[in-house]
Amino acid sequence: MTIPLSAYSRAIAAYEQAAHKAMQTPGASAPETPGGGFAELVRDAAADVIRTAEAGERTSIAALRGEADISQVVTAVAEAELTLQTVVAIRDRVIEAYKDIARMPM
């Protein structure tokens, strides 16, 4: 199963829009985190995933043109696959955490 890179871009844009709306809410204040907020962390991680996937695609195209070695292709595609598996595992953990929180009594 392949996920189009545009899906990641749309997800990043949705997170940014939600964060922007949350900051516009009366009484909301900016988080006081020294390294940036959660939205920035998610955006940077998603950007890294996209860069890794694009690098794998570029290497594969270069191999089709005869400009790259098959070992380079295998390495780039394996890195992209590992990155995607990591993203899926993190997504699954976040969903499970959300479900656990939703099940908590009020």
C-alpha positions as CSV (number, residue, x, y, z in Angstrom):
1,M,0.0,0.0,0.0
2,T,1.4,3.4,-1.0
3,I,0.3,6.6,0.5
4,P,0.5,9.6,-1.9
5,L,2.8,12.4,-0.6
6,S,0.0,14.9,-1.1
7,A,-1.8,13.1,1.7
8,Y,1.0,14.0,4.1
9,S,1.0,17.6,2.9
10,R,-2.8,17.8,3.4
11,A,-2.4,16.4,6.9
12,I,0.4,18.9,7.8
13,A,-1.8,21.8,6.5
14,A,-4.7,20.5,8.6
15,Y,-2.6,20.4,11.7
16,E,-1.3,23.9,11.0
17,Q,-4.9,25.2,10.4
18,A,-6.1,23.6,13.6
19,A,-3.3,25.1,15.6
20,H,-3.9,28.5,14.1
21,K,-7.6,28.3,15.0
22,A,-6.8,27.2,18.5
23,M,-4.5,30.3,18.9
24,Q,-7.3,32.6,17.7
25,T,-9.7,31.3,20.4
26,P,-10.3,34.0,23.1
27,G,-8.3,33.3,26.2
28,A,-5.9,31.0,24.4
29,S,-2.3,31.7,24.9
30,A,0.8,30.4,23.0
31,P,2.5,27.4,24.5
32,E,5.6,28.2,26.4
33,T,7.8,25.4,25.1
34,P,11.5,26.2,24.5
35,G,11.9,23.9,21.4
36,G,8.6,24.8,19.8
37,G,5.1,23.2,20.1
38,F,3.7,19.8,19.2
39,A,2.4,21.0,15.9
40,E,6.0,22.1,14.9
41,L,7.3,18.6,16.0
42,V,4.6,16.9,13.9
43,R,5.3,19.2,10.9
44,D,9.0,18.6,11.0
45,A,8.6,14.8,11.3
46,A,6.2,14.7,8.4
47,A,8.6,16.9,6.3
48,D,11.4,14.4,7.1
49,V,9.1,11.5,6.0
50,I,8.3,13.3,2.7
51,R,12.0,14.0,2.0
52,T,12.9,10.4,2.6
53,A,10.2,9.1,0.3
54,E,11.1,11.6,-2.4
55,A,14.8,10.6,-2.1
56,G,13.8,7.0,-2.7
57,E,11.7,8.0,-5.7
58,R,14.5,10.1,-7.1
59,T,17.0,7.3,-6.7
60,S,14.7,4.8,-8.4
61,I,14.2,7.2,-11.3
62,A,18.0,7.7,-11.5
63,A,18.4,3.9,-11.7
64,L,15.9,3.7,-14.6
65,R,18.0,6.2,-16.4
66,G,21.2,4.3,-15.7
67,E,22.5,7.0,-13.4
68,A,22.3,5.0,-10.1
69,D,23.5,1.6,-8.9
70,I,20.9,-1.0,-7.8
71,S,22.4,-1.0,-4.3
72,Q,21.7,2.7,-4.0
73,V,18.1,2.1,-5.0
74,V,17.7,-0.8,-2.5
75,T,19.1,1.4,0.3
76,A,16.9,4.4,-0.5
77,V,13.8,2.4,-0.9
78,A,14.5,0.4,2.4
79,E,15.0,3.8,4.2
80,A,11.7,5.0,2.8
81,E,9.9,1.8,3.8
82,L,11.4,1.9,7.3
83,T,10.3,5.5,7.7
84,L,6.8,4.7,6.6
85,Q,6.6,1.8,9.0
86,T,7.7,4.1,11.8
87,V,5.0,6.6,10.9
88,V,2.4,3.9,10.8
89,A,3.5,2.5,14.2
90,I,3.4,6.0,15.7
91,R,0.0,6.7,14.2
92,D,-1.3,3.4,15.7
93,R,0.1,4.3,19.1
94,V,-1.5,7.8,19.0
95,I,-4.9,6.2,18.1
96,E,-4.7,3.7,20.9
97,A,-3.8,6.5,23.4
98,Y,-6.7,8.5,22.1
99,K,-9.0,5.5,22.6
100,D,-7.7,5.0,26.1
101,I,-8.3,8.6,27.0
102,A,-11.8,8.4,25.5
103,R,-12.6,5.4,27.7
104,M,-11.6,7.1,30.9
105,P,-14.5,8.0,33.2
106,M,-15.2,11.7,33.7
